[in-house]
Amino acid sequence: MDSDVRKIDGIELRFGEVLRQLRLERGLSQEGLGFQSGYHRTYISLLERGQKSPSLQTIFRLAGALSVAPDEIIRAMQPQETPKIPQSDKD
């Protein structure tokens, strides 16, 4: 059960990381992103720290404010897998 909670927390933290990265790349403050998306700065802060889980509507509104497709945010949240190196038969 604890591992399930950590997975959810990890998703929220990863969303927050991606949101913060996109916001900074566009030169927006939390207040600026809040203004563009219609959310309060404190809500943006809670999202970025992984303390709130965004609804689907929130993801779409933030994506619009950041000029990205909502699926780009979701894709960016996925962990980058390291390529698996095939084992040789000699080992």
VMD Tcl script that builds the backbone (N, CA, C; Angstrom):
set m [mol new atoms 273]
animate dup $m
set s [atomselect $m all]
$s set {name element resname resid chain x y z} {
  {N N MET 1 A 0.819 -1.198 0.000}
  {CA C MET 1 A 0.000 0.000 0.000}
  {C C MET 1 A 0.862 1.262 0.000}
  {N N ASP 2 A 1.923 1.285 0.788}
  {CA C ASP 2 A 2.782 2.459 0.831}
  {C C ASP 2 A 3.414 2.752 -0.524}
  {N N SER 3 A 3.748 1.691 -1.270}
  {CA C SER 3 A 4.350 1.917 -2.583}
  {C C SER 3 A 3.363 2.593 -3.529}
  {N N ASP 4 A 2.054 2.281 -3.401}
  {CA C ASP 4 A 1.044 2.931 -4.221}
  {C C ASP 4 A 0.980 4.414 -3.908}
  {N N VAL 5 A 1.066 4.772 -2.633}
  {CA C VAL 5 A 1.038 6.180 -2.228}
  {C C VAL 5 A 2.255 6.896 -2.778}
  {N N ARG 6 A 3.415 6.264 -2.701}
  {CA C ARG 6 A 4.630 6.889 -3.212}
  {C C ARG 6 A 4.540 7.099 -4.712}
  {N N LYS 7 A 3.932 6.166 -5.441}
  {CA C LYS 7 A 3.772 6.326 -6.890}
  {C C LYS 7 A 2.927 7.550 -7.194}
  {N N ILE 8 A 1.837 7.719 -6.465}
  {CA C ILE 8 A 0.975 8.887 -6.679}
  {C C ILE 8 A 1.738 10.154 -6.339}
  {N N ASP 9 A 2.415 10.163 -5.207}
  {CA C ASP 9 A 3.206 11.330 -4.826}
  {C C ASP 9 A 4.251 11.628 -5.884}
  {N N GLY 10 A 4.869 10.584 -6.422}
  {CA C GLY 10 A 5.873 10.774 -7.457}
  {C C GLY 10 A 5.294 11.416 -8.704}
  {N N ILE 11 A 4.090 11.036 -9.057}
  {CA C ILE 11 A 3.430 11.625 -10.221}
  {C C ILE 11 A 3.186 13.115 -9.987}
  {N N GLU 12 A 2.698 13.445 -8.813}
  {CA C GLU 12 A 2.429 14.850 -8.507}
  {C C GLU 12 A 3.718 15.661 -8.470}
  {N N LEU 13 A 4.763 15.083 -7.905}
  {CA C LEU 13 A 6.055 15.783 -7.880}
  {C C LEU 13 A 6.604 15.968 -9.283}
  {N N ARG 14 A 6.476 14.941 -10.102}
  {CA C ARG 14 A 6.975 15.045 -11.472}
  {C C ARG 14 A 6.186 16.083 -12.265}
  {N N PHE 15 A 4.862 16.116 -12.077}
  {CA C PHE 15 A 4.067 17.153 -12.736}
  {C C PHE 15 A 4.576 18.530 -12.325}
  {N N GLY 16 A 4.815 18.697 -11.039}
  {CA C GLY 16 A 5.310 19.983 -10.540}
  {C C GLY 16 A 6.644 20.371 -11.139}
  {N N GLU 17 A 7.532 19.404 -11.281}
  {CA C GLU 17 A 8.844 19.677 -11.890}
  {C C GLU 17 A 8.686 20.133 -13.337}
  {N N VAL 18 A 7.843 19.416 -14.075}
  {CA C VAL 18 A 7.626 19.753 -15.479}
  {C C VAL 18 A 6.966 21.128 -15.600}
  {N N LEU 19 A 5.978 21.382 -14.767}
  {CA C LEU 19 A 5.296 22.676 -14.787}
  {C C LEU 19 A 6.283 23.807 -14.509}
  {N N ARG 20 A 7.100 23.636 -13.493}
  {CA C ARG 20 A 8.083 24.674 -13.141}
  {C C ARG 20 A 9.069 24.891 -14.284}
  {N N GLN 21 A 9.567 23.804 -14.869}
  {CA C GLN 21 A 10.516 23.912 -15.970}
  {C C GLN 21 A 9.905 24.675 -17.151}
  {N N LEU 22 A 8.682 24.325 -17.523}
  {CA C LEU 22 A 8.021 25.013 -18.631}
  {C C LEU 22 A 7.792 26.486 -18.313}
  {N N ARG 23 A 7.384 26.760 -17.084}
  {CA C ARG 23 A 7.132 28.146 -16.681}
  {C C ARG 23 A 8.411 28.974 -16.766}
  {N N LEU 24 A 9.510 28.425 -16.249}
  {CA C LEU 24 A 10.778 29.149 -16.267}
  {C C LEU 24 A 11.309 29.327 -17.684}
  {N N GLU 25 A 11.139 28.311 -18.529}
  {CA C GLU 25 A 11.579 28.422 -19.926}
  {C C GLU 25 A 10.859 29.556 -20.647}
  {N N ARG 26 A 9.660 29.856 -20.220}
  {CA C ARG 26 A 8.887 30.925 -20.851}
  {C C ARG 26 A 9.040 32.267 -20.131}
  {N N GLY 27 A 9.877 32.282 -19.118}
  {CA C GLY 27 A 10.159 33.526 -18.411}
  {C C GLY 27 A 8.993 34.041 -17.584}
  {N N LEU 28 A 8.154 33.126 -17.125}
  {CA C LEU 28 A 6.990 33.525 -16.332}
  {C C LEU 28 A 7.241 33.300 -14.847}
  {N N SER 29 A 6.729 34.203 -14.052}
  {CA C SER 29 A 6.697 33.986 -12.609}
  {C C SER 29 A 5.481 33.122 -12.302}
  {N N GLN 30 A 5.397 32.639 -11.078}
  {CA C GLN 30 A 4.196 31.900 -10.686}
  {C C GLN 30 A 2.974 32.801 -10.802}
  {N N GLU 31 A 3.138 34.049 -10.454}
  {CA C GLU 31 A 2.033 34.999 -10.569}
  {C C GLU 31 A 1.637 35.201 -12.029}
  {N N GLY 32 A 2.639 35.303 -12.905}
  {CA C GLY 32 A 2.361 35.476 -14.332}
  {C C GLY 32 A 1.629 34.281 -14.922}
  {N N LEU 33 A 2.071 33.065 -14.558}
  {CA C LEU 33 A 1.385 31.876 -15.038}
  {C C LEU 33 A -0.025 31.808 -14.461}
  {N N GLY 34 A -0.159 32.198 -13.215}
  {CA C GLY 34 A -1.480 32.230 -12.605}
  {C C GLY 34 A -2.416 33.176 -13.341}
  {N N PHE 35 A -1.904 34.342 -13.679}
  {CA C PHE 35 A -2.708 35.322 -14.410}
  {C C PHE 35 A -3.115 34.771 -15.774}
  {N N GLN 36 A -2.148 34.169 -16.485}
  {CA C GLN 36 A -2.422 33.636 -17.825}
  {C C GLN 36 A -3.424 32.483 -17.801}
  {N N SER 37 A -3.376 31.678 -16.737}
  {CA C SER 37 A -4.216 30.477 -16.679}
  {C C SER 37 A -5.499 30.662 -15.877}
  {N N GLY 38 A -5.574 31.744 -15.117}
  {CA C GLY 38 A -6.761 31.979 -14.304}
  {C C GLY 38 A -6.685 31.373 -12.910}
  {N N TYR 39 A -5.501 30.908 -12.521}
  {CA C TYR 39 A -5.318 30.340 -11.185}
  {C C TYR 39 A -4.529 31.301 -10.306}
  {N N HIS 40 A -4.686 31.156 -9.013}
  {CA C HIS 40 A -3.947 31.985 -8.062}
  {C C HIS 40 A -2.504 31.495 -7.963}
  {N N ARG 41 A -1.603 32.404 -7.704}
  {CA C ARG 41 A -0.180 32.085 -7.577}
  {C C ARG 41 A 0.073 30.987 -6.546}
  {N N THR 42 A -0.668 31.010 -5.453}
  {CA C THR 42 A -0.445 29.995 -4.423}
  {C C THR 42 A -0.828 28.600 -4.914}
  {N N TYR 43 A -1.826 28.504 -5.783}
  {CA C TYR 43 A -2.199 27.213 -6.352}
  {C C TYR 43 A -1.100 26.718 -7.286}
  {N N ILE 44 A -0.527 27.607 -8.079}
  {CA C ILE 44 A 0.590 27.251 -8.955}
  {C C ILE 44 A 1.743 26.726 -8.107}
  {N N SER 45 A 2.012 27.393 -7.004}
  {CA C SER 45 A 3.074 26.980 -6.091}
  {C C SER 45 A 2.802 25.584 -5.523}
  {N N LEU 46 A 1.575 25.329 -5.115}
  {CA C LEU 46 A 1.212 24.012 -4.583}
  {C C LEU 46 A 1.384 22.919 -5.642}
  {N N LEU 47 A 1.021 23.217 -6.878}
  {CA C LEU 47 A 1.204 22.258 -7.967}
  {C C LEU 47 A 2.687 21.979 -8.194}
  {N N GLU 48 A 3.485 23.027 -8.228}
  {CA C GLU 48 A 4.906 22.870 -8.497}
  {C C GLU 48 A 5.617 22.085 -7.393}
  {N N ARG 49 A 5.133 22.180 -6.187}
  {CA C ARG 49 A 5.732 21.441 -5.070}
  {C C ARG 49 A 5.133 20.049 -4.896}
  {N N GLY 50 A 4.203 19.681 -5.777}
  {CA C GLY 50 A 3.603 18.358 -5.713}
  {C C GLY 50 A 2.627 18.184 -4.568}
  {N N GLN 51 A 2.123 19.286 -4.033}
  {CA C GLN 51 A 1.210 19.223 -2.900}
  {C C GLN 51 A -0.251 19.193 -3.324}
  {N N LYS 52 A -0.499 19.441 -4.589}
  {CA C LYS 52 A -1.848 19.347 -5.158}
  {C C LYS 52 A -1.770 18.537 -6.430}
  {N N SER 53 A -2.826 17.818 -6.702}
  {CA C SER 53 A -2.921 17.034 -7.925}
  {C C SER 53 A -3.839 17.777 -8.893}
  {N N PRO 54 A -3.360 18.073 -10.104}
  {CA C PRO 54 A -4.182 18.847 -11.032}
  {C C PRO 54 A -5.295 18.011 -11.650}
  {N N SER 55 A -6.419 18.650 -11.904}
  {CA C SER 55 A -7.492 17.990 -12.645}
  {C C SER 55 A -7.141 18.036 -14.129}
  {N N LEU 56 A -7.882 17.307 -14.905}
  {CA C LEU 56 A -7.687 17.321 -16.353}
  {C C LEU 56 A -7.917 18.725 -16.902}
  {N N GLN 57 A -8.923 19.404 -16.390}
  {CA C GLN 57 A -9.194 20.774 -16.820}
  {C C GLN 57 A -8.009 21.680 -16.502}
  {N N THR 58 A -7.414 21.500 -15.333}
  {CA C THR 58 A -6.259 22.312 -14.937}
  {C C THR 58 A -5.090 22.074 -15.879}
  {N N ILE 59 A -4.840 20.827 -16.225}
  {CA C ILE 59 A -3.736 20.518 -17.140}
  {C C ILE 59 A -3.950 21.225 -18.481}
  {N N PHE 60 A -5.169 21.190 -18.981}
  {CA C PHE 60 A -5.467 21.851 -20.259}
  {C C PHE 60 A -5.317 23.364 -20.160}
  {N N ARG 61 A -5.787 23.950 -19.075}
  {CA C ARG 61 A -5.676 25.416 -18.920}
  {C C ARG 61 A -4.222 25.847 -18.776}
  {N N LEU 62 A -3.453 25.097 -18.010}
  {CA C LEU 62 A -2.035 25.434 -17.859}
  {C C LEU 62 A -1.297 25.255 -19.180}
  {N N ALA 63 A -1.612 24.185 -19.894}
  {CA C ALA 63 A -0.980 23.960 -21.193}
  {C C ALA 63 A -1.265 25.121 -22.142}
  {N N GLY 64 A -2.500 25.587 -22.155}
  {CA C GLY 64 A -2.841 26.732 -22.993}
  {C C GLY 64 A -2.056 27.975 -22.610}
  {N N ALA 65 A -1.938 28.210 -21.322}
  {CA C ALA 65 A -1.196 29.384 -20.840}
  {C C ALA 65 A 0.293 29.271 -21.165}
  {N N LEU 66 A 0.799 28.037 -21.236}
  {CA C LEU 66 A 2.221 27.812 -21.526}
  {C C LEU 66 A 2.485 27.576 -23.011}
  {N N SER 67 A 1.439 27.605 -23.818}
  {CA C SER 67 A 1.534 27.392 -25.277}
  {C C SER 67 A 2.157 26.043 -25.625}
  {N N VAL 68 A 1.699 25.005 -24.922}
  {CA C VAL 68 A 2.113 23.638 -25.236}
  {C C VAL 68 A 0.863 22.771 -25.297}
  {N N ALA 69 A 0.968 21.666 -25.977}
  {CA C ALA 69 A -0.138 20.713 -26.007}
  {C C ALA 69 A -0.181 19.983 -24.663}
  {N N PRO 70 A -1.364 19.721 -24.145}
  {CA C PRO 70 A -1.464 19.024 -22.859}
  {C C PRO 70 A -0.714 17.697 -22.831}
  {N N ASP 71 A -0.726 16.970 -23.959}
  {CA C ASP 71 A -0.018 15.685 -23.972}
  {C C ASP 71 A 1.490 15.848 -23.873}
  {N N GLU 72 A 2.017 17.006 -24.250}
  {CA C GLU 72 A 3.450 17.250 -24.099}
  {C C GLU 72 A 3.828 17.302 -22.622}
  {N N ILE 73 A 2.952 17.863 -21.809}
  {CA C ILE 73 A 3.202 17.907 -20.363}
  {C C ILE 73 A 3.228 16.487 -19.810}
  {N N ILE 74 A 2.253 15.694 -20.209}
  {CA C ILE 74 A 2.167 14.316 -19.726}
  {C C ILE 74 A 3.379 13.515 -20.189}
  {N N ARG 75 A 3.750 13.655 -21.453}
  {CA C ARG 75 A 4.917 12.929 -21.969}
  {C C ARG 75 A 6.189 13.320 -21.231}
  {N N ALA 76 A 6.321 14.600 -20.918}
  {CA C ALA 76 A 7.517 15.079 -20.220}
  {C C ALA 76 A 7.597 14.525 -18.794}
  {N N MET 77 A 6.466 14.109 -18.253}
  {CA C MET 77 A 6.447 13.560 -16.896}
  {C C MET 77 A 6.977 12.138 -16.846}
  {N N GLN 78 A 6.944 11.441 -17.966}
  {CA C GLN 78 A 7.351 10.043 -17.981}
  {C C GLN 78 A 8.854 9.936 -17.741}
  {N N PRO 79 A 9.243 8.994 -16.888}
  {CA C PRO 79 A 10.674 8.847 -16.608}
  {C C PRO 79 A 11.428 8.435 -17.866}
  {N N GLN 80 A 12.586 8.980 -17.998}
  {CA C GLN 80 A 13.429 8.633 -19.137}
  {C C GLN 80 A 14.112 7.306 -18.835}
  {N N GLU 81 A 13.857 6.339 -19.678}
  {CA C GLU 81 A 14.473 5.036 -19.471}
  {C C GLU 81 A 15.887 5.042 -20.030}
  {N N THR 82 A 16.782 4.430 -19.279}
  {CA C THR 82 A 18.134 4.280 -19.784}
  {C C THR 82 A 18.147 3.093 -20.734}
  {N N PRO 83 A 18.848 3.220 -21.845}
  {CA C PRO 83 A 18.859 2.116 -22.801}
  {C C PRO 83 A 19.476 0.869 -22.178}
  {N N LYS 84 A 18.861 -0.267 -22.454}
  {CA C LYS 84 A 19.386 -1.536 -21.948}
  {C C LYS 84 A 20.467 -2.029 -22.894}
  {N N ILE 85 A 21.588 -2.345 -22.315}
  {CA C ILE 85 A 22.706 -2.851 -23.101}
  {C C ILE 85 A 22.601 -4.370 -23.131}
  {N N PRO 86 A 22.512 -4.933 -24.315}
  {CA C PRO 86 A 22.386 -6.392 -24.382}
  {C C PRO 86 A 23.629 -7.063 -23.820}
  {N N GLN 87 A 23.428 -8.146 -23.110}
  {CA C GLN 87 A 24.524 -8.907 -22.541}
  {C C GLN 87 A 25.110 -9.797 -23.636}
  {N N SER 88 A 26.410 -9.853 -23.684}
  {CA C SER 88 A 27.024 -10.739 -24.677}
  {C C SER 88 A 27.066 -12.162 -24.133}
  {N N ASP 89 A 27.141 -13.094 -25.032}
  {CA C ASP 89 A 27.188 -14.506 -24.651}
  {C C ASP 89 A 28.517 -14.876 -23.999}
  {N N LYS 90 A 29.519 -14.022 -24.138}
  {CA C LYS 90 A 30.848 -14.314 -23.603}
  {C C LYS 90 A 30.914 -14.170 -22.088}
  {N N ASP 91 A 29.979 -13.431 -21.501}
  {CA C ASP 91 A 30.035 -13.202 -20.051}
  {C C ASP 91 A 29.636 -14.389 -19.274}
}
mol reanalyze $m
mol bondsrecalc $m
mol representation Tube
mol addrep $m
